[in-house]
Amino acid sequence: MSHTSSRQLPDKDDTPTAEDPTPTVLPERRSAEAGRRDDAHRDDEEAAPTDTEPADTEPEAGEATAAEDTAADTSAAEDTAKPGDTSTADGTPKPDDTPEADGTPKPDDTSTTDGAPKVDGAPETAPDPEATAEAEAEAAPDTRAVPETDPETDPDLATPDPSSPDPSSPDPGAPDPTDQSPAAPDSAPARPGWRGKHPDAARVLAWTATGIAVALVLFALLVPNDLARFTPSRFVRIPAEGILGAALLLVLPPKPRRIAAVVGGVGLGLLTILKFLDMGFYWSLERPFDLVLDWVLLDDAESFLKDSIGGDGALAVVVGVIALAVAVVALMTWSVVRLTRLMASRRHFAGRTLLVLGTAWMTCSVLTLEVAGVPVASRSAATLLENRADAVRAGIKDGRAFAQQASVDAFADTPSDQLLTGLRGKDVIFAFIESYGRSAIDDPAMTEPINETLTAKTKELSDAGYSSQSAWLRSPVAGAGSWLAHSTFLSGLWIKNQQRYRNLTSGNRMTLTEAFRRTDAWRTVGIMPGVTRAWPEGKFFGLDHIYDSRQLGYQGPKFSWSPVPDQYSLAAFERLEHGKKHSKPMMSEIILTSSHNPWAPIPKTIPEDQVGDGSVYDAIHDAGKDPKEVWKDPAKVRDEYRKAIQYSVTSLVDYVAKHGNKNTVLVFLGDHQPNRTVTGDKAGRDVPIAIVAHDQDVLDRISDWNWTDGLKPATDAPEWRMDTFRDRFLTAYGPKPTS
């Protein structure tokens, strides 16, 4: 009975104390507990999941406690083990003594079935069934509730085993149960990485990277596509697109979320590139980039760079632009992916943040709150994409719309003998002065010197017997695109993009120059110093002969973009055409390019007899200003632009005053305004136009136009669209249109 009760009732000393957290295991209970541990160990192996956690997973608090308990059990077992005991620290047999799963001993087991040591050479005996049953009963766990007992009332519990060491006496060879340090591994641990060695620096870098990612995304969503609207207030807005995009990424499953983050980052990068393109086009052409029609202009931009800064410089710029575009897409993709991972790891915080931002956006939108005139609730990116989609649809339809407009021509069926009857016998010159815009006359920084030049040249013409009148035309372009303005003026159609230009030049629309040729009453000539290669469109404009930069005989240097100085171009015109005797009067179209961007260096007016083959301009070019230095200061740019306009106007008027005659008629105008560096914001697209004639009857025919006398148009002078001039001119100097 005492043996049975000792198995059923635990000893109070088994409970760990503060001094000794390791419970004492009585000898008679050791084998039963070992059996229970074996059963539990086998159950754990059978129930263990096949998938393991990653090696870098932190142990949960419960797992750490279990590990500590196991260590304590091991220490206690070592304290109570008898000398020569072959069991392990937890009371289970050592690996080489472990019985088979069916309870039978291993072949090399050194004990008998009853636990007695086996004598070498003794015969094998069958196990006793009763002993086996008793052993199984001892090994079976007792699930009955056991009341707490006092060792003083139980003699079996109160009498310790004399062969067992005193639990209160620590074993010098046993490990300290309070030592929680892990055991040394078999091999040296892997050396920690940079983050492990420098956790503070790694944390700072992580927060910095996140801040950069947030800044890049906000920049892409909030930056305007026009440098004129680039103000700090644009970046203190709440972007609706960012809130909606983040909410979408937050609710998606992991794999679709990763795909959406990459797609969104690429899209954000492309949006940023589009805004950069718009900035450039607004700066140079006063309009956004056309996704359908403007790609061809990138080639023209490269040609302009080659002419301005040389082939190597142009190549460097092109490579830099391509690298910037790739970097923008890569950085935006990285930013979105990083922020998406951060939101997914902190879903609750991210959700609350989006809720607050969404509420703030709706409040600001309803109350129309603004900062420096800019709404706080922003949807500018969505508006930009919406407008661009409309522009793409309009661009696709524009070809058909333009074809319908071009099919209507009031003078298409006018007989040639009834065209331009009011100018028969006159030498007519149509001259375009590059970048000669209204800002040259109205801008306070330029108006005084320009007006002095125009007043002096009006008097010079008057002294030579000429009269003049002037007004304003509105160009379809600004900053660049001269050929579009020339085509608009000559065709009577609004040529605002390259697609319209191509459709025009591939059709049979009658231009002003073609009207002169069609009458067979004029020889038609073109002086095109800006044309440096084949120009097949020239046939469309009805010119009998075109002199480009290669046919003018010029042997001097280029002045930045301009291949030939204006004074030389006019001298070549006089030498090649106008100064020769012809059987017919002459109609000529002359393009003056010296006032083309970048306006440095600028040619100077020299005595005509010194022009020669143009080599005299080498010294003038070398003494001129470096455009790279000029463009560091907008004030210097405006000053050089003003000087270039004065040079071009002076060269043209001096030529007419000297080489013109009583039959000379001059129509000269600017093709477009200069870019924003000169004009500033919202300067408009008006350009001045003037008609000069020795015969007063020529000007009397346009008396109802109410133009201003002289070369300088008044502020309130008529302002017409440039595409209306052709019909007005043909009407004033010919019969009424047939329809």
Summary of the structure (lengths in Angstrom):
residues: 739
radius of gyration: 48.1
end to end distance: 133.1
largest distance: 149.0
contacts: 2130
relative contact order: 0.09
helix: 52%
strand: 9%
